[in-house]
């Protein structure tokens, strides 16, 4: 079977170095609070969550050591943040400083590696938009997200409207803008040697290249998002607050890449019932009291699986007052639970189960339990069962019943 090519490293530079002169207040706008957190931190969180992002460089203010220190404190738990560095006097200077810091910290960079530049005051960028930009970057191609204006666009000279511009031909640029590392370095180097041209984004930076170099580069338009607004004026912050509230109301639950669940169950012995453990009958011993077959081992495993995928507990899915489950084999519970695991986009990686019983002796039956459990689970996984006693202590030691503990680890199904 052919191996998939290794994923290219993708790095983000979040520019949060501006003074915020158009949004007056006691602090620069990137530090204004949105939902209880500074604006720039929302951008960092979006790139941190994106699976294709390898590392992040944050460029902060260049005359505010206290702000840089606070940025470091705020991002301590963000493992993708490579460095936080003071920026320059313009956006392009800050980007240049960020690229240099990235190159110093990451010697493995190649010319075709995508670098995403994002404004720290665009707090509501989505992981989906980040991925769309990444997918369009190649060695001679950059990607810029834009939105279309909905109003009629006019050209203004002084106080005079001189022309109506076809809005179908207009795009309002957003970030992140994706540029291959080699091309970004080339464009920055050219601008640093010819710094007279005002540069407002990476598209303008590439357009500033000499004509023969610019002609080799394609700038691809990516459909932007209306919620990916830039906070420039105080009213923009109010709009961002409103959008954030709507987003949090409809947000898809967080899905971890890997998760672990814990399960526990206990049943008392009951005369006249078969002893069913791990899907098999243990002959010659009193069974356990319960609504179903009282398979304490499987019940603990089911609870662990449901916990790992955030799906509640066994009582929620298989209530003990439902006649449909009366005396039912617990392997049905396990089979249905594995369907829930798969429906939620996970697969079982490993499970470890400990069953606690003073009697009967269970070690000889473990191989048969493993066989039937693996058959029910159907997908490959590491499965382990251990049997122990409580050294005569507690209800299991007094031979009143059996307890079981389970830990299950699931991994997100690859996209």
C-alpha positions in Angstrom: 0.0 0.0 0.0 1.4 3.4 -1.0 2.4 5.7 1.8 0.7 9.1 2.0 3.1 12.0 1.4 4.2 13.7 4.7 2.2 16.8 5.4 4.2 20.0 4.8 4.8 22.2 7.9 2.6 25.2 8.0 3.4 28.2 10.2 1.4 31.2 11.2 2.6 34.7 12.0 0.0 36.7 14.0 0.7 40.4 13.8 -0.5 42.2 17.0 2.0 45.0 17.1 -0.1 48.1 16.2 -0.9 51.1 18.3 -4.6 51.1 17.4 -4.8 54.9 16.8 -8.2 54.5 15.1 -9.7 52.8 18.1 -8.7 55.2 21.0 -8.5 54.0 24.5 -6.1 53.2 27.4 -4.7 50.2 25.5 -4.0 49.1 22.0 -7.0 47.5 20.3 -5.4 44.0 20.1 -5.6 43.9 24.0 -9.3 45.0 24.2 -11.5 42.4 25.8 -13.8 40.2 23.7 -15.7 37.6 25.7 -13.4 38.2 28.6 -10.2 37.6 26.6 -7.9 39.9 24.7 -8.7 40.2 20.9 -5.4 38.7 19.7 -5.8 35.6 21.9 -8.9 34.6 19.9 -6.7 34.5 16.8 -4.1 32.5 18.5 -6.7 30.0 19.7 -8.0 29.5 16.2 -4.6 28.7 14.8 -3.8 26.5 17.8 -6.9 24.4 17.1 -6.2 24.0 13.4 -4.6 20.6 12.9 -2.5 21.6 9.9 -0.7 24.4 11.7 2.7 23.4 12.9 3.8 26.5 14.8 2.8 30.1 15.6 4.9 33.3 15.9 3.2 36.2 17.7 4.5 39.7 16.9 3.6 42.2 19.7 4.2 45.9 20.4 7.8 47.1 20.1 7.7 49.7 22.9 5.7 47.8 25.6 7.7 45.1 27.4 4.8 44.7 29.9 2.4 43.8 27.0 4.9 41.3 25.7 5.2 39.7 29.1 1.4 39.5 29.4 1.3 37.8 26.0 3.7 35.2 27.2 1.7 34.6 30.3 -1.6 34.3 28.3 -0.2 31.8 25.8 1.8 29.6 28.2 -0.5 26.6 27.5 -0.5 27.0 23.7 2.1 24.4 22.7 2.2 25.7 19.0 3.4 29.1 20.0 7.1 29.2 19.1 8.0 32.7 20.2 6.6 36.1 21.0 8.6 39.0 19.7 8.4 42.8 19.5 7.4 44.1 16.1 8.4 47.2 14.1 6.9 50.6 13.2 4.8 49.3 10.3 2.8 46.1 9.5 5.4 45.0 7.0 8.3 45.6 9.4 6.5 43.5 11.9 5.9 40.7 9.4 9.6 40.8 8.4 10.6 40.6 12.1 8.2 37.7 12.6 9.6 35.8 9.5 13.2 36.3 10.8 12.2 35.0 14.2 10.5 32.0 12.6 13.6 31.2 10.5 15.8 31.4 13.5 13.6 29.0 15.5 12.8 26.7 12.6 15.8 25.7 10.5 13.8 23.1 8.6 11.9 25.6 6.5 11.8 25.1 2.8 10.8 27.7 0.1 7.5 26.0 -0.6 6.3 25.8 3.0 3.1 27.9 3.5 3.3 30.8 5.9 0.0 32.4 7.0 0.0 36.0 8.0 -3.0 37.0 10.2 -4.0 40.3 11.8 -4.3 39.9 15.6 -7.4 42.1 15.5 -9.4 39.6 13.4 -10.5 37.5 16.4 -13.3 35.4 14.7 -11.3 33.7 12.0 -12.5 30.1 11.6 -10.4 27.0 11.3 -12.3 26.2 8.0 -11.0 29.5 6.4 -7.5 28.8 7.7 -7.6 25.4 6.0 -8.9 26.8 2.7 -6.1 29.3 2.6 -3.5 26.6 3.3 -4.8 24.4 0.5 -4.3 27.1 -2.1 -0.6 28.0 -1.3 2.1 26.6 -3.5 5.6 27.6 -4.5 4.4 30.3 -7.0 0.9 30.9 -5.7 -0.4 32.9 -2.8 -3.9 32.9 -1.3 -6.0 35.8 -0.1 -9.5 35.6 1.3 -11.9 38.3 0.2 -15.5 39.2 0.6 -17.6 41.0 -2.0 -19.1 44.5 -1.2 -22.9 44.5 -1.0 -23.2 48.3 -1.6 -22.5 50.2 -4.8 -18.8 51.2 -4.9 -17.7 54.7 -5.8 -14.3 56.2 -6.5 -13.7 59.4 -4.5 -11.1 62.1 -5.2 -11.2 64.7 -2.4 -14.8 65.3 -1.8 -15.9 64.4 -5.3 -17.2 61.1 -6.5 -15.6 60.5 -9.9 -16.6 57.0 -10.9 -18.9 54.1 -10.1 -16.8 50.9 -9.8 -18.4 47.5 -10.7 -18.6 45.8 -7.4 -18.4 42.4 -9.1 -14.7 43.2 -9.7 -14.0 44.3 -6.1 -12.8 42.1 -3.3 -12.3 43.3 0.3 -9.2 41.6 1.5 -9.0 39.6 4.8 -6.4 37.6 6.6 -4.9 35.0 7.0 -3.1 35.5 3.7 -0.9 32.5 2.7 2.5 32.9 1.0 5.2 30.3 0.4 8.2 31.0 2.6 10.7 31.5 -0.2 8.5 34.0 -2.0 7.7 35.8 1.2 11.4 36.3 2.0 12.0 37.5 -1.6 9.2 40.1 -1.4 10.2 41.3 2.1 13.8 41.6 1.1 12.9 43.7 -2.0 10.6 46.0 0.1 13.3 46.5 2.8 15.6 47.7 0.0 12.9 49.8 -1.5 10.7 50.9 1.4 9.0 53.9 -0.2 5.9 52.0 -1.4 3.1 51.7 1.2 2.3 48.1 1.9 -1.0 47.1 3.6 -1.1 43.3 3.1 0.8 40.4 1.6 -1.0 40.8 -1.7 0.4 44.3 -2.0 3.8 43.0 -0.9 3.9 40.5 -3.8 2.5 43.1 -6.2 5.4 45.4 -5.3 8.0 42.9 -6.7 9.7 43.8 -10.0 7.4 43.1 -13.0 9.5 40.1 -14.2 9.2 38.5 -10.7 5.6 39.4 -10.1 4.6 37.9 -13.5 5.6 34.4 -12.2 3.2 34.5 -9.2 -0.5 33.8 -9.1 -2.6 35.4 -6.4 -5.7 33.2 -5.8 -8.9 34.5 -4.3 -10.4 32.4 -1.5 -14.0 33.1 -0.4 -13.7 35.0 2.9 -16.2 35.1 5.8 -18.3 38.0 6.8 -17.7 37.2 10.5 -14.0 37.5 10.0 -14.2 41.2 10.7 -11.2 43.4 11.5 -11.7 45.4 14.8 -10.7 48.9 13.7 -13.3 51.2 15.4 -15.2 50.9 18.7 -18.4 49.9 16.9 -16.5 46.9 15.4 -15.8 45.6 18.9 -19.6 45.7 19.6 -20.3 43.8 16.4 -17.6 41.2 17.3 -19.3 40.7 20.7 -22.6 40.1 19.0 -21.1 37.7 16.5 -19.2 35.8 19.2 -22.4 35.3 21.2 -24.1 33.8 18.1 -21.1 31.6 17.4 -21.0 30.3 21.0 -24.7 29.6 20.9 -24.4 27.4 17.7 -20.9 26.1 18.2 -20.1 22.5 17.4 -18.9 20.7 20.5 -15.2 20.4 20.9 -13.8 17.2 19.5 -10.4 16.0 20.9 -7.9 14.2 18.8 -7.7 11.5 21.6 -9.8 11.0 24.7 -10.0 8.6 27.6 -13.0 7.5 29.6 -13.4 5.7 32.9 -16.1 3.2 33.8 -17.1 1.5 37.0 -19.9 -1.0 37.8 -20.9 -3.3 40.7 -23.6 -6.0 41.0 -24.5 -8.2 44.0 -24.8 -12.0 43.8 -28.4 -13.3 43.3 -29.6 -16.9 43.5 -31.2 -18.5 40.5 -29.2 -16.5 37.9 -26.4 -17.4 35.6 -23.0 -15.7 36.1 -22.2 -13.8 32.9 -18.9 -12.0 32.7 -17.2 -10.6 29.6 -19.9 -12.0 27.4 -19.5 -15.6 28.5 -21.1 -17.8 31.1 -19.0 -18.9 34.1 -20.4 -22.3 35.0 -21.0 -23.6 38.5 -21.4 -20.2 40.3 -24.2 -18.0 41.4 -25.1 -15.2 39.0 -25.5 -11.4 39.6 -28.6 -9.4 40.2 -29.5 -6.9 37.4 -32.1 -5.8 34.9 -30.1 -7.2 32.0 -27.8 -10.2 32.3 -25.8 -8.1 34.9 -22.5 -8.5 33.0 -20.5 -6.1 35.3 -17.4 -6.3 33.1 -19.1 -5.2 29.9 -21.1 -2.5 31.8 -17.9 -0.9 33.1 -16.4 -1.1 29.6 -19.5 0.5 28.0 -19.4 3.3 30.6 -15.8 4.0 29.8 -16.4 4.1 26.0 -19.4 6.5 26.4 -17.3 8.7 28.7 -14.4 8.8 26.2 -16.7 10.1 23.4 -18.7 12.4 25.7 -21.9 10.5 25.3 -23.2 10.2 28.9 -23.4 6.9 30.7 -24.9 3.4 30.4 -28.1 4.4 32.3 -28.9 7.1 29.7 -28.7 4.8 26.7 -29.8 1.5 28.3 -32.1 2.4 31.3 -32.9 -0.3 33.8 -36.6 0.5 33.6 -36.9 -0.3 29.9 -38.4 -3.7 29.3 -36.5 -4.0 26.0 -33.4 -4.6 28.0 -34.8 -7.1 30.5 -32.4 -10.0 30.7 -30.7 -8.9 27.5 -27.2 -10.0 26.8 -24.8 -7.1 27.5 -22.9 -7.8 24.3 -25.8 -5.9 22.6 -25.0 -2.9 24.8 -21.3 -3.1 23.7 -22.2 -3.4 20.0 -24.6 -0.4 20.2 -22.0 1.6 22.1 -19.3 0.9 19.4 -21.8 2.3 16.8 -22.1 5.4 19.0 -18.3 5.7 19.1 -18.0 5.5 15.3 -21.0 7.9 14.8 -19.1 10.5 16.8 -16.0 10.1 14.6 -13.8 7.9 16.9 -12.4 4.5 17.0 -11.3 2.4 20.0 -7.6 2.5 20.5 -7.2 0.5 23.7 -9.2 -0.6 26.8 -8.0 -2.0 30.1 -10.5 -3.7 32.4 -10.0 -4.9 36.0 -12.6 -7.2 37.5 -12.6 -7.6 41.3 -14.0 -10.8 42.8 -13.1 -13.0 45.7 -14.8 -15.8 43.9 -14.9 -17.5 41.4 -11.4 -17.8 40.0 -11.6 -15.9 36.7 -8.1 -16.0 35.2 -8.8 -19.2 33.2 -11.8 -17.6 31.5 -10.0 -14.4 30.4 -8.9 -15.7 26.9 -12.5 -16.6 26.1 -13.7 -13.2 27.3 -11.2 -11.4 25.1 -12.2 -13.5 22.0 -15.9 -12.6 22.2 -15.3 -9.0 23.2 -13.0 -8.4 20.2 -15.5 -10.1 17.9 -18.2 -7.7 19.1 -16.0 -4.6 18.9 -15.1 -5.6 15.3 -12.2 -3.1 14.8 -8.6 -3.8 15.8 -7.7 -2.5 19.2 -5.6 -3.3 22.3 -7.8 -5.0 24.8 -6.7 -6.2 28.3 -8.5 -7.9 31.1 -7.2 -8.4 34.6 -8.8 -10.3 37.5 -7.9 -9.7 41.2 -9.4 -10.0 44.7 -9.8 -7.4 47.4 -7.9 -9.5 49.9 -11.0 -10.3 51.8 -11.9 -6.6 52.3 -15.2 -4.9 51.5 -18.3 -6.3 49.9 -16.3 -8.2 47.2 -14.1 -9.7 50.0 -17.2 -10.8 51.8 -18.3 -12.6 48.6 -21.4 -10.3 48.3 -20.8 -9.3 44.7 -18.4 -8.4 41.9 -17.0 -5.0 40.8 -15.3 -3.9 37.6 -13.3 -1.0 36.5 -12.5 0.0 32.9 -10.4 2.6 31.1 -10.9 3.2 27.4 -8.9 5.4 25.0 -10.4 6.5 21.7 -8.8 8.4 18.8 -10.5 10.7 16.3 -11.1 9.1 12.9 -8.7 10.7 10.4 -10.5 13.2 8.0 
